[in-house]
Amino acid sequence: MNEISRASVGFRSERGPILIALMLTTGLVAIDATILATAVPSIVRDLGGFAQFPWLFSIYLLAQAVSVPVYAKLSDTVGRKPIVLAGIGLFFLGSVLCGFAWSMPALIAFRALQGLGAGAIQPMSMTIAGDIYTVAERAKTQGYLASVWAISSVVGPTLGGLFSQFLSWRWIFFVNLPLCILAAWMLIRTFHESIERKKHRIDYAGSVLLTAGMSLIILAVLEGGQAWAWDSVWSIGAFALGALLLAAFALVEHRAAEPVMPLWVFSRRLLVTTTLISLGIGAILIGLTSYVPTYLEATVGAPPLVAGLAVAALTLGWPIAASISGRFYLRIGFRSTALLGTSIAILGTIILAATSVHPSVLFVAVSCFVVGLGMGLVATPTLIAAQSSVAWSERGVVTGTNMFARSIGSAVGVAVFGAIANAIILSSTGGAHSPTAVQGASTAVFTAVAVVAALTIVAGVAMPRSRVEDVEFRAAAAAPAE
C-alpha cells in the first residue's frame, strides 16, 4: 500500500526520516508514562484532592483503552496518517489544558483528553512500523524504537523531579508541546501512504456500544472496593449494564458491514494467544509501576526520585531485550522467544517477592530490570507475529486489539492488586501508613504479579509454532492484489 523503497534500515536509509518521526511520536507516550508519578506530591500540594489523585492515572488508562479499537479500525479504513495526526492533536490540546488546570477535577478531565490522544498515537506508531518494514527488518528497527523507551525511562522521572522541585509541576505537561509539533511536522513531511479510496460504512453503533460497555466495566473494576463496595448497587449496576452493552456489541458486530472489532480476531489461534499474553503484560506492568515506589518510600524512606528510578530499571531492561529480540525470533521462532522471555519475567517477579521481606533499593532495581528483560522478549515478538500474520487492511485492527488487551490487563490489575493490598493493610494493626503494613501489602502484590507471570506462560505454550517465513507467507496470501 505504501510507495516506499524497502532497501535498508536506519536513519540514513530512504525510510530513515519516517523512522525518526515514529521515534518522536513514540516518545510522546513513553515520557508521559514515566514523568507524572514523581510530580504527584507537588500536584496534590498545589491543587489538593489527595483522595482523587489515583484518577490521574485511571482516567488516562480508561480513555486510552476504550479508544484504541475505534482508532485501529478507522486506520484500516482511512489510513494511518490521519489517525496518528488526530491523536497528536488531542494529546497536544490535553497537555495545554493540563498545564493550566485550576483544580484536581479539571486536571483529571484533561488527562482523559490526553488518554484519547495516546489511544491513537501508540498503536498507530507500531502499525506504521509494521507497514513499512518486513519482519526481518523489524528485528533491526526495534532497536531504534526500543531506545526511545530506554531514554524515556531515565529522562521522564528526572524531568518530573526537576520540574517539581525547581520550576512547577505544570511543566511536565508543557514539555509535550514542542515534541507534539515536531512529531506532527515530521510525519506530515516524510510519511506518505497510498489509500484505495472507496466508500466505507463506519460502524457507529459498534463504536458507541464498545466504548460505553468497556467504560462501565473498567470503571466498576477500578472503583470497586474504593469509591463503593463490591456488593453495592453502583458496583453491581455498572458491571451488569456494561456486560449488557458488550453483549449488544457482539450482536451488532455479527451484522456490521465493517465492524470496529471483527470477531474473526478471536477465531485465530495466533491472535488469541498473543492477545492473552498482552493482557498478562498489562497486569504485570501496572503491578510493579504502581506499588514499587510506595513500597520503597514507606519501607526504606527512599526519595520519590530514587523510587521512580528503581521502577525505571524495568523500562530500561525492556528496550534492551526488545532491541535484540529479533535475533532470537529469526532463529528460534516467535513462540520459543516468548517462552524464554516469560520464563525470565517469572524469575524476576519471584526474586522481587522473595526479597521484599528485606527492603532494598538495589534488590528492587535488579528484580525490575530482570522483569523488563523478560517483557522485552515477550511483548515485541508476539506483537510482530500477530501483525505479520495479516494483510495491511487488517493490521490496524490486530495491533489495536493487542494494545487494547494490554490496557484492559492494566485496568483489571489495578483492581485486583488494589483489593489484595487493601485487605492486607486493613488487617494490619499498624495502620495504612505503617511501614510494616505497606511491606506486607507490597509482598502480597508482588507475589500476585508472579502468579500472573506464571499464567501468562500458559498462553505462550498455546501459541502455534510459527516461523517468520510462515507468518509472512500467510500475510502475503491474504493481501489483496495491488
C-alpha positions as MATLAB code, in Angstrom:
seq = 'MNEISRASVGFRSERGPILIALMLTTGLVAIDATILATAVPSIVRDLGGFAQFPWLFSIYLLAQAVSVPVYAKLSDTVGRKPIVLAGIGLFFLGSVLCGFAWSMPALIAFRALQGLGAGAIQPMSMTIAGDIYTVAERAKTQGYLASVWAISSVVGPTLGGLFSQFLSWRWIFFVNLPLCILAAWMLIRTFHESIERKKHRIDYAGSVLLTAGMSLIILAVLEGGQAWAWDSVWSIGAFALGALLLAAFALVEHRAAEPVMPLWVFSRRLLVTTTLISLGIGAILIGLTSYVPTYLEATVGAPPLVAGLAVAALTLGWPIAASISGRFYLRIGFRSTALLGTSIAILGTIILAATSVHPSVLFVAVSCFVVGLGMGLVATPTLIAAQSSVAWSERGVVTGTNMFARSIGSAVGVAVFGAIANAIILSSTGGAHSPTAVQGASTAVFTAVAVVAALTIVAGVAMPRSRVEDVEFRAAAAAPAE';
ca = [
       0.000    0.000    0.000;
       2.860    2.387    0.767;
       5.070    3.628   -2.087;
       8.298    3.303   -0.134;
      11.595    1.717   -1.009;
      12.390   -1.247    1.199;
      16.102   -1.268    0.552;
      17.584   -0.726    4.012;
      17.011    0.128    7.671;
      18.444    3.068    9.614;
      18.476    6.851    9.815;
      20.364    7.234    6.520;
      18.050    4.980    4.523;
      15.174    6.261    2.430;
      12.811    5.355    5.248;
      15.084    6.940    7.867;
      13.019   10.156    8.210;
       9.877    8.083    8.824;
      11.719    6.074   11.472;
      12.771    9.304   13.199;
       9.154   10.533   13.046;
       7.935    7.266   14.611;
      10.552    7.569   17.369;
       9.416   11.124   18.158;
       5.773   10.029   18.164;
       6.520    7.061   20.435;
       8.450    9.407   22.734;
       5.278   11.376   23.499;
       3.666    8.370   25.170;
       6.918    6.988   26.594;
       7.846   10.159   28.500;
       4.273   10.711   29.690;
       4.263    7.182   31.117;
       7.155    7.984   33.469;
       7.164   11.728   34.120;
       3.917   12.164   36.081;
       4.496    9.797   39.039;
       7.327   11.831   40.578;
       5.275   15.048   40.382;
       2.150   13.770   42.170;
       3.121   15.130   45.642;
       3.641   18.623   44.155;
       0.324   18.461   42.315;
      -1.517   17.453   45.484;
       0.126   20.277   47.473;
      -0.937   22.797   44.844;
      -4.410   21.573   43.871;
      -5.405   19.402   46.829;
      -7.514   16.307   46.291;
      -5.220   13.611   47.676;
      -8.054   11.056   47.571;
      -8.650   11.839   43.890;
      -5.095   11.701   42.537;
      -5.225    7.986   41.517;
      -7.734    9.094   38.885;
      -4.925   10.995   37.143;
      -3.699    7.582   36.044;
      -7.013    5.704   35.933;
      -8.856    8.130   33.661;
      -5.926    8.245   31.239;
      -5.865    4.440   31.150;
      -9.646    4.268   30.681;
      -9.704    6.769   27.813;
      -6.785    5.079   26.094;
      -8.255    1.594   26.443;
     -11.720    2.323   25.057;
     -10.474    4.423   22.144;
      -7.783    2.067   20.780;
     -10.139   -0.346   18.921;
     -12.015    2.559   17.314;
      -8.833    4.234   16.094;
      -7.445    0.900   14.911;
     -10.458    0.157   12.726;
     -10.562    3.695   11.363;
      -6.889    3.418   10.400;
      -7.671    0.368    8.271;
     -10.383    2.451    6.589;
      -8.907    5.941    6.092;
      -5.198    5.246    6.618;
      -2.719    5.513    9.479;
      -1.558    9.088    8.914;
      -4.857   10.947    9.596;
      -5.440    8.917   12.764;
      -1.980    9.400   14.277;
      -2.088   13.145   13.472;
      -5.508   13.403   15.133;
      -4.065   11.609   18.165;
      -1.127   14.013   18.359;
      -3.574   16.924   18.129;
      -5.680   15.607   21.017;
      -2.559   14.924   23.075;
      -1.324   18.475   22.398;
      -4.659   20.028   23.430;
      -4.872   17.826   26.523;
      -1.321   18.794   27.545;
      -2.093   22.517   27.208;
      -5.233   22.198   29.317;
      -3.476   20.028   31.940;
      -0.760   22.665   32.253;
      -3.359   25.330   33.041;
      -5.612   23.122   35.234;
      -7.054   25.022   38.213;
      -8.322   22.070   40.266;
      -7.876   18.338   40.624;
     -11.224   17.519   38.893;
     -10.226   19.755   35.964;
      -6.808   18.091   35.722;
      -8.449   14.655   35.766;
     -10.816   15.667   32.943;
      -7.947   16.998   30.831;
      -5.948   13.806   31.459;
      -8.843   11.949   29.814;
      -8.292   14.066   26.703;
      -4.604   13.152   26.778;
      -5.600    9.485   27.055;
      -7.786    9.777   23.956;
      -4.770   11.095   22.087;
      -2.486    8.348   23.386;
      -5.048    5.774   22.244;
      -4.238    6.752   18.666;
      -0.519    7.519   18.978;
       0.925    4.293   20.387;
      -0.867    1.657   18.253;
      -0.549    3.734   15.077;
       3.207    4.107   15.530;
       3.514    0.329   15.831;
       1.176   -0.250   12.891;
       3.099    2.103   10.605;
       6.324    0.297   11.502;
       4.582   -2.959   10.592;
       3.515   -1.467    7.253;
       6.868   -0.183    6.043;
       9.241   -2.848    7.414;
       9.328   -6.592    6.839;
       9.556   -8.997    9.788;
      13.311   -9.397    9.321;
      13.775   -5.621    9.066;
      11.762   -5.043   12.218;
      14.321   -7.129   14.090;
      16.683   -4.205   13.470;
      14.081   -1.440   13.675;
      13.079   -2.489   17.184;
      16.480   -1.380   18.420;
      15.697    2.173   17.363;
      12.143    2.226   18.713;
      13.167    0.484   21.941;
      15.858    3.099   22.552;
      13.072    5.681   22.915;
      11.678    3.814   25.920;
      15.168    3.348   27.376;
      15.882    7.079   27.185;
      12.410    7.977   28.475;
      12.786    5.647   31.471;
      15.607    7.862   32.704;
      14.600   11.255   31.293;
      10.948   11.031   32.426;
      11.432   10.591   36.203;
      14.376   13.010   36.160;
      12.418   15.771   34.415;
       9.412   15.172   36.650;
      11.553   15.548   39.761;
      13.424   18.596   38.468;
      10.294   20.424   37.297;
       8.516   19.738   40.579;
      11.465   20.808   42.713;
      12.804   23.834   40.836;
      10.056   25.088   38.488;
       6.460   23.885   38.578;
       4.685   20.575   38.035;
       2.857   22.269   35.157;
       5.997   21.997   33.033;
       5.634   18.193   32.896;
       2.720   18.891   30.531;
       4.136   21.924   28.725;
       7.231   19.934   27.741;
       4.955   17.842   25.500;
       4.068   20.800   23.268;
       7.280   21.172   21.222;
       7.528   17.373   20.969;
       3.975   17.185   19.548;
       4.691   19.905   16.990;
       7.964   18.294   15.891;
       6.458   14.786   15.659;
       3.472   16.005   13.622;
       5.688   18.039   11.282;
       7.997   15.075   10.669;
       5.075   12.744    9.905;
       3.410   15.238    7.544;
       6.683   15.821    5.736;
       8.009   12.264    5.451;
       5.202    9.694    5.668;
       3.035    9.262    2.576;
       0.631    6.387    2.043;
      -1.485    5.397   -0.909;
      -5.014    4.504    0.167;
      -7.611    2.957   -2.078;
     -10.432    5.465   -1.995;
     -13.790    3.803   -1.699;
     -16.965    4.323    0.221;
     -16.862    2.900    3.748;
     -19.619    2.213    6.233;
     -18.396    3.330    9.648;
     -19.625    1.139   12.474;
     -21.010    3.908   14.683;
     -23.252    1.570   16.698;
     -20.409   -0.838   17.434;
     -18.062    2.001   18.405;
     -20.555    3.520   20.838;
     -21.514    0.166   22.398;
     -17.889   -0.939   22.810;
     -16.803    2.399   24.300;
     -19.744    2.628   26.686;
     -19.637   -1.033   27.725;
     -15.881   -1.117   28.370;
     -16.020    2.252   30.145;
     -18.566    0.902   32.612;
     -16.694   -2.371   33.150;
     -13.339   -0.661   33.681;
     -14.948    1.977   35.904;
     -16.511   -0.757   38.044;
     -13.199   -2.620   38.257;
     -11.194    0.473   39.143;
     -13.624    1.813   41.748;
     -14.842   -1.468   43.273;
     -13.768   -1.598   46.910;
     -12.588    2.022   46.680;
     -15.359    4.529   45.885;
     -18.035    1.926   46.612;
     -18.328   -1.605   47.993;
     -18.121   -4.538   45.580;
     -21.646   -5.634   46.513;
     -23.176   -2.149   46.307;
     -25.894   -1.121   43.876;
     -23.393    1.083   41.996;
     -20.886   -1.756   41.540;
     -23.419   -4.403   40.516;
     -25.241   -1.940   38.259;
     -22.064   -0.860   36.447;
     -20.980   -4.470   35.848;
     -24.458   -5.546   34.727;
     -25.051   -2.622   32.378;
     -21.506   -2.902   30.975;
     -21.969   -6.618   30.294;
     -25.335   -5.949   28.642;
     -23.817   -3.314   26.342;
     -20.944   -5.644   25.403;
     -23.415   -8.416   24.598;
     -25.276   -5.980   22.348;
     -21.910   -5.037   20.807;
     -21.222   -8.677   19.904;
     -24.612   -8.928   18.189;
     -24.041   -5.712   16.255;
     -20.589   -6.857   15.097;
     -22.084  -10.009   13.565;
     -24.240   -7.875   11.284;
     -21.985   -4.849   10.687;
     -20.606   -4.449    7.158;
     -17.276   -3.144    8.503;
     -17.168   -3.968   12.254;
     -14.960   -1.869   14.521;
     -13.594   -5.041   16.140;
     -14.183   -8.007   13.816;
     -14.900  -11.202   15.704;
     -12.540  -13.139   13.401;
      -9.722  -11.755   15.557;
     -10.826  -14.169   18.276;
     -11.070  -17.168   15.950;
      -7.386  -17.384   15.012;
      -5.134  -19.223   17.447;
      -2.095  -16.977   16.970;
      -4.120  -13.804   17.513;
      -5.960  -15.172   20.553;
      -2.804  -16.347   22.315;
      -0.852  -13.152   21.607;
      -3.824  -11.125   22.872;
      -3.884  -13.138   26.116;
      -0.141  -12.595   26.522;
      -0.663   -8.850   26.082;
      -3.347   -9.000   28.777;
      -0.810  -10.506   31.183;
       1.846   -7.950   30.231;
      -0.512   -5.110   31.133;
      -1.241   -6.600   34.560;
       2.448   -7.230   35.343;
       3.404   -3.691   34.360;
       0.749   -1.984   36.458;
       1.519   -4.196   39.451;
       5.159   -3.140   39.542;
       4.908    0.502   38.468;
       2.048    1.187   40.904;
       3.432   -0.445   44.041;
       7.242   -0.400   43.846;
       7.578    3.377   44.525;
       5.201    3.281   47.500;
       6.961    0.178   48.850;
      10.411    1.802   48.716;
       9.273    5.164   50.077;
       7.479    3.568   53.029;
       9.997    0.866   53.963;
      13.439    2.394   53.372;
      12.492    6.066   53.124;
      13.643    6.357   49.516;
      13.030    9.805   47.949;
      10.414    9.802   45.156;
      13.086   10.338   42.510;
      15.085    7.312   43.690;
      11.933    5.175   43.903;
      10.982    6.262   40.399;
      14.396    5.364   39.029;
      14.143    1.900   40.629;
      10.984    1.316   38.585;
      12.770    2.809   35.579;
      15.088   -0.223   35.697;
      12.123   -2.185   34.307;
      11.635    0.168   31.378;
      15.389    0.113   30.822;
      15.629   -3.677   30.656;
      12.596   -3.881   28.357;
      14.033   -1.948   25.368;
      17.424   -3.623   25.730;
      15.786   -7.035   25.328;
      13.372   -5.769   22.661;
      16.256   -4.466   20.571;
      17.870   -7.925   20.434;
      14.655   -9.953   20.325;
      14.822  -10.073   16.538;
      17.957  -12.201   16.699;
      16.016  -14.725   18.763;
      12.747  -14.946   16.832;
      14.556  -15.061   13.485;
      16.469  -18.116   14.719;
      14.176  -19.982   17.114;
      10.748  -18.599   16.190;
       8.182  -16.387   17.897;
       6.831  -18.984   20.336;
      10.199  -20.054   21.733;
      11.275  -16.423   22.134;
       8.067  -15.578   24.003;
       8.504  -18.588   26.305;
      12.103  -17.582   27.031;
      11.019  -14.045   27.859;
       8.152  -15.164   30.085;
      10.484  -17.502   31.990;
      12.890  -14.619   32.639;
       9.997  -12.389   33.776;
       8.788  -15.094   36.177;
      12.301  -15.321   37.628;
      12.374  -11.550   38.173;
       8.974  -11.458   39.885;
       9.916  -14.369   42.157;
      13.140  -12.594   43.168;
      11.165   -9.421   43.904;
       8.551  -11.223   46.011;
      11.175  -13.247   47.912;
      13.429  -10.280   48.713;
      10.608   -7.854   49.568;
      10.715   -9.003   53.206;
      14.184   -7.413   53.332;
      13.597   -3.987   51.725;
      16.418   -2.802   49.475;
      16.504   -0.348   46.582;
      19.211   -2.450   44.912;
      17.220   -5.712   45.106;
      14.120   -4.000   43.725;
      16.004   -2.333   40.870;
      17.709   -5.596   39.872;
      14.414   -7.502   40.023;
      12.635   -4.873   37.911;
      15.485   -4.940   35.398;
      15.194   -8.732   35.064;
      11.415   -8.470   34.607;
      12.000   -5.802   31.967;
      14.380   -8.083   30.099;
      11.724  -10.784   30.073;
       8.968   -8.425   28.929;
      11.125   -7.180   26.062;
      11.460  -10.736   24.776;
       7.708  -11.298   25.080;
       5.918   -8.119   24.026;
       7.815   -7.335   20.833;
       7.922  -10.826   19.226;
       4.268  -11.588   19.986;
       3.081   -8.260   18.554;
       5.217   -8.668   15.425;
       3.968  -12.246   14.990;
       0.355  -11.032   15.144;
       0.961   -8.077   12.800;
       2.875  -10.155   10.272;
       0.183  -12.803   10.005;
      -2.353  -10.430    8.422;
      -2.578   -8.128    5.409;
      -2.404   -4.297    5.502;
      -6.183   -3.945    5.680;
      -6.301   -5.972    8.906;
      -3.089   -4.837   10.591;
      -4.582   -1.821   12.353;
      -7.293   -3.914   13.976;
      -4.793   -6.579   15.055;
      -2.396   -4.015   16.550;
      -5.264   -2.194   18.234;
      -6.610   -5.410   19.735;
      -3.168   -6.190   21.162;
      -2.836   -2.714   22.716;
      -6.441   -2.844   23.909;
      -5.731   -6.114   25.730;
      -2.691   -4.596   27.432;
      -4.765   -1.639   28.670;
      -7.501   -3.965   29.921;
      -4.867   -6.063   31.705;
      -3.620   -2.934   33.443;
      -7.125   -1.852   34.414;
      -8.051   -5.246   35.849;
      -4.640   -5.463   37.505;
      -5.216   -2.149   39.283;
      -8.405   -3.514   40.829;
      -7.133   -6.985   41.760;
      -3.824   -5.827   43.215;
      -5.564   -2.942   44.970;
      -8.039   -5.312   46.596;
      -5.184   -7.531   47.786;
      -3.197   -4.603   49.173;
      -6.232   -3.070   50.921;
      -7.125   -6.386   52.547;
      -3.601   -6.732   53.995;
      -3.488   -3.116   55.185;
      -6.926   -3.296   56.823;
      -5.925   -6.428   58.736;
      -2.694   -4.802   59.940;
      -2.563   -3.297   63.403;
      -0.119   -0.619   62.340;
      -2.490    1.316   60.102;
      -2.318    2.325   56.463;
       0.889    4.364   56.867;
       2.774    1.759   58.857;
       5.935    0.533   57.076;
       5.071   -2.982   58.242;
       1.599   -2.789   56.713;
       2.926   -1.384   53.428;
       5.642   -4.030   53.302;
       3.141   -6.848   53.874;
       0.746   -5.471   51.276;
       3.544   -4.984   48.737;
       4.851   -8.520   49.257;
       1.354   -9.877   48.618;
       1.043   -7.784   45.444;
       4.470   -8.849   44.168;
       3.519  -12.478   44.787;
       0.291  -11.946   42.818;
       2.337  -10.425   39.977;
       4.484  -13.588   39.923;
       1.301  -15.663   39.655;
       0.128  -13.555   36.694;
       3.514  -14.073   35.018;
       3.157  -17.836   35.515;
      -0.336  -17.763   33.978;
       0.961  -15.758   31.018;
       3.394  -18.528   30.133;
       0.378  -20.826   29.623;
      -0.750  -18.596   26.748;
       2.790  -18.730   25.401;
       2.744  -22.525   25.411;
      -0.541  -22.421   23.465;
       0.956  -20.249   20.691;
       1.324  -22.082   17.382;
       4.874  -22.923   16.326;
       5.239  -20.313   13.585;
       8.436  -19.337   11.835;
       8.964  -15.914   10.312;
       8.502  -17.370    6.841;
       5.183  -18.942    7.873;
       3.501  -15.754    9.074;
       4.833  -13.713    6.157;
       3.504  -16.304    3.694;
       0.051  -16.240    5.281;
       0.003  -12.441    5.242;
       1.047  -12.340    1.592;
      -1.634  -14.861    0.705;
      -4.255  -12.767    2.497;
      -3.160   -9.465    0.941;
      -5.347   -8.082   -1.839;
      -3.805   -7.797   -5.290;
      -2.425   -4.313   -5.980;
];
